[in-house]
Amino acid sequence: MPLDSNSSKNENILPLLRAYQVSSSENLQEQIVEIYMGLIREMIATLPISLINQTRIGNQRSRDRPVTSERRVSNRRTAERRSSDRELLEIGKLGFKKALAQFNPEKDIDFSEFARSQIYQYLVNFLQSQNLDSRNEPQNEREIDITPTATRKQETLEILQAYRMNPTTELRNQLVNLNIGLVRREAYHWKNQCQESFEDLMQVGSIGLINAIERFDVSKGNAFSSFAVPYIKGEIQHYLRDKSPTLRMPRAWLTTYNQGCKFIRNQRTETGHDPSSQEVADELGISVNEWYDIKLACQNRSPISLDTPVDQSEDSSTSIGDLVTDHKYQSFQLAQEDSIRLQQALDLLEDRTREVVEFVFLKEFTHREVAETLGISAITVSRQLKKGITALKKILATPID
């Protein structure tokens, strides 16, 4: 359904918004998100170019990958740019979903304008969190410095008080840098429970930390770390829930798969080519067949839409669903055909024989119940049943003209 995002009040969307407020249906949520994808892309287009470029340059410098040709440099930069665009789109969706959850359709508020502010804030927070320090993945929990020392707690409190008086980006980034260890701990905790990278989890967790900074009330006397952790954890969990695949793999498989992918990336950087499956298996200490099974399972966790076109060209009208055989439909069709054929065969039997067969097999009566219903003996029921089965075998064995 097309949407004019510039309209002050879109009456067509209000029924959907009211329905979502009542049901909180994920399917309805995705439907509304799809309608507003144009608005999300519009907000991405309004972001400061300098902020986006700084983020991409920072990512390129942190990777520091050797290259051997200008073409490889160009391809790598194109891939990085596309990856950043996809990330911005996902963050924009998170901001939109937050707006959707908070919006009250009964109030006289333009939902498009309300959603714009949430999307833009989410995107800006995300880009600013990209440039923060301390983003290298720790090798173990000992490397995660989250000790709430008296000095750090006091400094955080002082900056929070200053931030309440004058909420500047500089002060907020100081608060994030002081408490980034909280994000590192949560990202490290969730890293081995999903297929998302540590860097992605750090980015999402940083948004939760920024939200905690915005909502923290200094006057209540609570510890900021205790207040911030639920926001960080909640943001990561929401992100993983929205991106979680339909099929869930054992955690050991995910860990092994991530280790294998990391080994492949390292070998590609050092040698310029990918290692063989045998080399990966040897590095992981498993057999090649085990590596094949784990890789296949992890790579096929996310379902593919049946509406996906087989040919990526614009003129293609054939989707995957058109090529998939519906066995349930075939089974139903065969069952219908068999039922019609059986009824035709029953109609060819003598009346008493047909009644006995129908009572026993279709209505599941016992021989005694059939005898009482038809006013005959149980022996007669048995004889008529045997006679009917023999006749049906002959009739059904005859080919249909």
KEGU-604915 format. One line per 8 residues: number of its first residue (from 1); their letters; for each residue x, y, z of C-alpha. Coordinates in Angstrom, 3 decimals. Each point is the difference from the previous one (the first is absolute). Layout:
% residues N
NUM) a) X/Y/Z  ...
This chain:
% residues 401
1) mpldsnss) 0.000/0.000/0.000  1.649/3.256/-1.066  0.374/2.685/2.623  0.387/3.739/-0.362  2.428/0.706/2.833  -0.508/3.749/-0.447  -3.720/-0.081/0.834  -0.911/1.524/3.354
9) knenilpl) -2.378/-2.820/0.869  -0.232/-3.255/-1.911  -3.420/-1.437/0.813  0.784/-3.245/-1.823  2.652/-0.994/2.542  -1.950/0.806/3.187  -1.977/-3.293/0.027  3.280/-1.922/-0.199
17) lrayqvss) 1.527/2.080/2.800  -3.044/-0.587/2.215  0.046/-3.726/-0.771  3.685/-0.201/0.893  -0.567/1.873/3.266  -2.511/-2.689/1.002  1.720/-3.150/-1.304  3.755/0.857/-0.135
25) senlqeqi) 0.145/-2.525/-2.845  3.467/-0.457/-1.532  -1.555/-0.648/-3.419  -1.949/3.244/0.241  3.154/1.786/1.176  1.935/-1.212/-3.048  -2.876/1.055/-2.252  0.072/3.546/1.396
33) veiymgli) 3.816/0.118/-0.229  -0.226/-0.980/-3.669  -2.481/2.817/-0.638  2.371/2.555/1.569  3.246/-1.220/-1.585  0.007/3.117/-2.168  -0.072/2.214/3.081  2.869/-1.953/1.595
41) remiatlp) 2.119/0.416/-3.148  -0.958/3.671/-0.099  1.386/0.508/3.517  3.212/-1.836/-0.914  0.413/2.416/-2.909  -0.213/2.988/2.385  2.932/-1.159/2.159  3.130/2.200/-0.049
49) islinqtr) 2.347/-1.305/-2.693  3.040/0.822/2.130  -1.252/-2.219/2.817  -0.599/-2.928/-2.365  3.376/0.407/-1.717  1.863/0.129/3.309  -1.634/-3.237/1.007  0.921/-1.795/-3.220
57) ignqrsrd) 3.574/1.338/0.105  0.292/-1.182/3.595  -1.164/-3.473/-1.003  2.493/-0.141/-2.878  2.904/1.080/2.211  -0.865/-2.479/2.728  0.025/-2.896/-2.465  3.419/0.938/-1.445
65) rpvtserr) -0.201/-2.764/-2.605  2.816/-0.389/-2.549  -1.076/0.199/-3.635  1.786/-0.866/-3.207  -1.826/2.025/-2.644  -2.069/3.146/-0.537  -2.920/-2.150/-1.110  0.019/-1.886/3.289
73) vsnrrtae) 0.061/3.322/1.877  -3.024/1.194/-1.984  -1.911/-3.240/0.538  0.754/0.026/3.706  -1.133/3.600/0.425  -3.202/-0.701/-1.937  -0.741/-2.998/2.223  0.695/2.047/3.137
81) rrssdrel) -2.274/2.798/-1.220  -2.830/-2.440/-0.699  0.499/-1.614/3.407  -0.209/3.424/1.681  -3.187/0.817/-1.924  -1.582/-3.255/1.138  0.995/0.741/3.594  -1.541/3.471/-0.190
89) leigklgf) -3.207/-1.501/-1.361  -0.164/-2.524/2.859  0.615/2.725/2.601  -2.639/2.163/-1.662  -2.451/-2.883/0.304  0.785/-0.298/3.715  -0.740/3.691/0.454  -3.244/-0.354/-1.922
97) kkalaqfn) -1.087/-3.003/2.086  0.677/1.997/3.148  -2.199/2.805/-1.339  -2.688/-2.526/-0.902  0.006/-1.421/3.530  -0.245/3.450/1.626  -2.526/1.599/-2.359  -3.584/0.528/1.182
105) pekdidfs) -2.389/0.016/-3.012  -2.710/1.713/2.045  2.054/3.168/0.450  -0.058/2.652/-2.695  3.644/-0.532/-0.979  1.424/-0.535/-3.476  1.543/-3.473/0.166  2.397/0.718/-2.872
113) efarsqiy) 1.508/2.979/1.819  0.088/-1.938/3.263  1.821/-2.894/-1.693  2.449/2.334/-1.762  1.406/1.300/3.281  0.477/-3.501/1.440  1.629/-1.340/-3.168  2.353/2.949/-0.321
121) qylvnflq) 1.053/-0.177/3.671  0.705/-3.725/-0.287  2.072/0.510/-3.137  2.037/2.864/1.478  0.641/-1.941/3.221  1.138/-2.974/-2.045  2.446/2.010/-2.128  1.417/1.827/3.008
129) sqnldsrn) 0.521/-3.294/1.811  2.056/-1.235/-2.984  2.770/2.467/0.779  0.400/-0.945/3.670  3.145/-1.732/1.237  0.363/-3.381/1.750  -1.752/-2.018/-2.732  2.549/-2.775/-0.454
137) epqnerei) -1.414/-3.387/0.894  1.342/-1.326/3.327  1.546/-3.468/0.020  -1.419/-0.810/3.442  -1.963/1.600/2.822  3.173/1.127/1.754  0.563/2.529/-2.773  -3.365/1.657/0.675
145) ditptatr) 0.613/2.917/2.326  -3.321/0.805/1.670  1.173/0.561/3.556  -2.103/2.891/1.375  2.873/1.734/1.770  -0.802/2.899/2.293  1.767/2.404/-2.361  -1.936/-1.209/-3.036
153) kqetleil) -3.316/0.053/1.844  0.639/3.515/1.261  1.106/1.219/-3.429  -3.081/-1.564/-1.614  -2.250/1.668/2.557  1.595/3.407/-0.523  -0.279/-0.221/-3.797  -3.612/-1.195/0.264
161) qayrmnpt) -0.832/3.043/2.113  1.710/2.250/-2.536  -1.803/-1.784/-2.837  -3.363/0.679/1.627  0.831/3.703/0.062  1.488/0.065/-3.504  -0.682/-3.155/-2.082  2.799/0.161/-2.578
169) telrnqlv) 1.310/-2.778/-2.215  3.489/0.430/1.459  -1.176/-0.666/3.564  -2.091/-2.958/-1.113  2.964/-1.574/-1.791  2.092/0.440/3.146  -2.652/-1.918/1.940  -0.050/-2.747/-2.618
177) nlniglvr) 3.794/-0.319/0.069  -0.006/-0.224/3.801  -2.624/-2.767/0.000  0.754/-1.836/-3.248  1.200/-2.969/2.060  -3.636/-0.723/0.867  -0.738/-0.363/-3.701  3.091/-2.143/-0.562
185) reayhwkn) -1.102/-2.421/2.710  -3.497/-0.420/-1.451  1.318/-0.288/-3.567  2.513/-2.641/1.094  -2.770/-1.891/1.813  -2.289/-0.102/-3.049  2.698/-0.501/-2.651  0.144/-3.791/0.326
193) qcqesfed) -3.778/-0.320/0.138  -0.677/1.414/-3.449  1.609/0.461/-3.405  0.360/3.777/0.304  3.501/1.424/0.231  1.406/1.541/3.177  0.247/3.360/-1.788  -3.699/-0.049/-0.949
201) lmqvgsig) -1.009/-0.879/3.561  2.196/2.824/1.295  -1.739/2.452/-2.316  -3.476/-1.080/1.075  0.984/-0.122/3.676  1.416/3.526/-0.267  -3.423/1.218/-1.093  -1.420/-1.531/3.175
209) linaierf) 2.692/1.761/2.037  -0.836/3.332/-1.637  -3.701/-0.546/0.724  0.888/-0.666/3.644  1.994/3.253/0.128  -2.999/1.908/-1.370  -2.399/-1.511/2.550  2.146/-0.098/3.146
217) dvskgnaf) -1.227/2.190/2.857  2.943/1.162/2.120  -2.269/1.231/2.798  -1.196/-3.527/0.900  3.451/-1.050/1.206  0.128/-3.294/-1.939  3.235/-1.494/-1.336  0.265/0.739/-3.715
225) ssfavpyi) 1.505/-3.411/-0.832  -2.965/-1.828/1.566  -2.360/2.253/-1.932  1.825/-0.338/-3.343  0.499/-3.784/-0.210  -3.718/-0.826/-0.568  -0.118/2.576/-2.810  3.107/-1.470/-1.649
233) kgeiqhyl) -1.199/-3.576/0.380  -3.504/0.892/-1.177  1.262/1.738/-3.137  2.159/-3.005/-0.926  -2.834/-2.444/0.690  -2.438/2.013/-2.115  2.540/0.088/-2.811  0.611/-3.754/0.180
241) rdksptlr) -3.715/-0.725/0.224  -0.702/2.019/-3.147  2.839/-1.690/-1.876  -0.315/-3.483/1.480  -0.409/-2.787/-2.566  -2.903/-2.428/0.019  2.294/-2.990/0.539  2.165/-0.059/3.123
249) mprawltt) 3.377/-1.731/-0.011  1.797/-1.554/2.991  2.293/2.550/1.626  3.023/-2.280/-0.506  -0.663/-0.047/-3.742  -0.263/3.788/-0.137  3.262/0.371/1.927  1.784/-2.454/-2.310
257) ynqgckfi) -1.417/1.692/-3.092  1.072/3.461/1.191  3.501/-1.315/0.783  0.193/-1.529/-3.473  -1.101/3.231/-1.672  2.559/1.963/2.025  2.757/-2.409/-1.079  -1.072/0.375/-3.644
265) rnqrtetg) 0.111/3.811/0.256  3.442/-0.061/1.602  1.360/-2.363/-2.653  -1.485/2.119/-2.763  1.742/3.062/1.428  3.351/-1.722/0.517  0.205/-2.151/-3.142  -2.387/1.686/-2.422
273) hdpssqev) -2.184/-3.088/-0.480  -2.494/-2.078/1.970  1.161/-3.162/1.796  -1.376/-3.381/-1.058  -2.741/-1.732/1.979  2.585/-2.507/1.235  2.197/2.815/1.337  -2.969/1.573/1.789
281) adelgisv) -0.988/-3.353/1.503  3.577/-0.644/1.162  0.119/3.437/1.630  -3.263/-0.693/1.849  0.958/-3.551/0.941  -2.990/-1.611/-1.727  -0.552/-2.120/-3.097  -0.747/1.487/-3.415
289) newydikl) -3.493/-1.517/0.041  -0.718/1.646/3.357  1.131/3.356/-1.382  -2.231/-0.491/-3.071  -3.015/-0.797/2.198  0.581/2.948/2.352  0.617/2.447/-2.844  -3.065/-1.170/-1.930
297) acqnrspi) -2.241/0.228/3.069  1.204/3.472/1.022  -0.136/1.423/-3.528  -3.582/-1.160/-0.513  -1.547/1.139/3.279  -1.925/2.895/-1.492  -3.019/-0.856/-2.167  -0.263/1.213/-3.588
305) sldtpvdq) -3.210/1.672/-1.087  -2.038/-1.970/-2.534  -0.564/3.333/-1.767  3.732/0.317/-0.764  0.432/0.114/-3.805  2.039/-2.806/-1.543  1.600/2.440/-2.429  1.192/3.306/1.447
313) sedsstsi) -0.881/1.865/-3.198  -2.862/2.482/0.125  -1.977/-1.902/-2.648  -0.021/-3.239/1.992  -3.468/-1.077/1.143  0.891/-3.484/1.285  0.480/-0.329/3.751  1.382/-2.846/2.097
321) gdlvtdhk) -3.529/-0.770/1.158  -1.043/-0.685/-3.590  2.561/-2.805/-0.207  -0.761/-1.662/3.347  -2.396/-2.934/-0.116  -2.771/0.135/2.590  -0.146/-3.590/1.233  -2.818/0.799/2.415
329) yqsfqlaq) -2.144/1.221/-2.860  0.812/-3.110/-2.017  -0.832/-2.245/2.965  -3.296/1.804/0.491  -0.792/-0.299/-3.694  0.778/-3.736/0.010  -2.119/-0.478/3.116  -2.920/1.716/-1.706
337) edsirlqq) 0.399/-2.166/-3.100  0.200/-3.178/2.096  -3.114/1.003/1.935  -1.973/0.535/-3.200  1.214/-3.314/-1.447  -0.937/-1.865/3.209  -3.471/1.538/0.086  -0.562/-1.044/-3.608
345) aldlledr) 1.053/-3.561/0.894  -2.302/-0.107/3.042  -2.943/1.039/-2.150  0.508/-3.174/-2.069  -0.497/-2.307/3.015  -3.305/-1.482/1.115  -1.854/2.257/2.435  0.414/-2.198/3.089
353) trevvefv) 3.680/-0.714/-0.755  0.694/3.707/-0.578  -1.706/0.948/3.287  2.105/-2.496/1.965  3.256/1.212/-1.587  -0.841/3.665/0.622  -0.989/-0.610/3.634  3.186/-1.955/0.764
361) flkefthr) 2.634/2.000/-1.911  -1.439/3.490/-0.356  -1.974/0.331/3.239  2.236/-2.382/1.990  -2.852/-2.034/1.491  0.735/-3.359/1.643  -1.535/-3.138/-1.479  -2.489/-0.132/2.873
369) evaetlgi) -1.020/3.650/-0.505  -0.522/-0.613/-3.717  -2.092/-3.071/0.719  -2.205/1.910/2.441  -0.388/2.955/-2.366  -0.942/-2.085/-3.055  -1.920/-2.668/1.916  2.176/-2.901/-1.137
377) saitvsrq) 2.299/-2.463/1.745  3.720/0.580/0.612  0.786/-3.006/-2.229  -1.905/1.618/-2.863  1.974/3.195/0.538  3.291/-1.921/-0.310  -1.146/-1.745/-3.183  -1.250/3.196/-1.620
385) lkkgital) 3.229/1.795/0.963  2.161/-2.744/-1.538  -2.172/0.044/-3.115  0.258/3.775/-0.284  3.806/0.081/0.402  0.436/-2.655/-2.705  -2.279/1.911/-2.362  1.760/3.334/0.654
393) kkilatpi) 3.408/-1.541/-0.747  -1.227/-1.143/-3.403  -1.678/3.312/-0.789  2.960/2.160/1.060  2.458/-2.255/-1.830  -1.805/0.682/-3.270  1.718/2.863/-1.946  -2.049/3.154/-0.515
401) d) -0.832/0.632/-3.653
